[in-house]
Amino acid sequence: MSLIETHGLSREFPVPKHTMFERARTQSALHPTDLRIEAGESIGVIGESGSGKSTLVRLLLGLDRPTAGTVDVDGKRVDAAASARSLHWIRRATGLVFQDPYASLDPRMSAGQIIAEPLWALGIDGDRRARVREVLTQVGLDPAMAERYPHEFSGGQRQRVAIARAIVHRPRILVGDEPLSALDVTVRAQILEVLRGLLETEDLTLILVSHDIGVVQNLCDTVAVMKDGRIVERGSTADVLLHPQQDYTRRLLSAIPVIPGGDAASA
């Protein structure tokens, strides 16, 4: 059984009426989608803005309710309509790194408090301070930095804190929603190395939404290409990037900015 499976997963949103005489209409952000992600797989989801990438990820995480279809994680149904407490299991299984390290950290909390927050929220017992120190070391920060506040960190350091928060509760699935796009090229390469190291040591399954083909090439085994709410192409990263089968994929690859793989790997 796959770690993540979707069957007929779709999401529609109502279209605002411009006059009272218009009929109610909906727009499909995600058309019925069947998707399987194996344990330990690293999959990159690419596509233009509005292609359905973020909608798909939100449905996989139980952060939005599908119009139709199902999501199963490790054989258990994800019900976004369930209570927050009954969804603790999916929160425990997943960690999320957001795009903007400036906006994703509470400026009123120290780094240690931010990183430990999932442990408190999920009721995970144990030496929480020790665990915070451990993950700070894993992401390349001095454990003493736990006492600092977000404004005392650089952008790259903030994203390291965000990654530490995402893995502190030992999730099985790490989701990155454009986690490197707000950083400059040099810092991106450094954070890329952090993520690659975590994938190797923590036995994580990665779902990465990114516009950056260089990042996908360096981190992902497989690629899913999305257009207009549909997965139009999927395959191994090498096959899709070197020998795309769809015209849309070829146009997309020719238009997306790239961080050269060699630079990222050697930084």
Secondary structure, DSSP 8 states (H G I E B T S, - for coil): --SEEEEEEEEEEEE--SSTTS--EEEEEEEEEEEEE-TT-EEEEE--TTSSHHHHHHHHTTSS--SEEEEEETTEE--TTS-TGGGHHHHHHEEEE-S-TTTSS-TTS-HHHHHHHHHHHTT--S-HHHHHHHHHHHTT--GGGGGS-GGGS-HHHHHHHHHHHHHTT--SEEEEESTTTTS-HHHHHHHHHHHHHHHHHH--EEEEE-S-HHHHHHH-SEEEEEETTEEEEEEEHHHHHHS--SHHHHHHHHHS----HHHHHH-
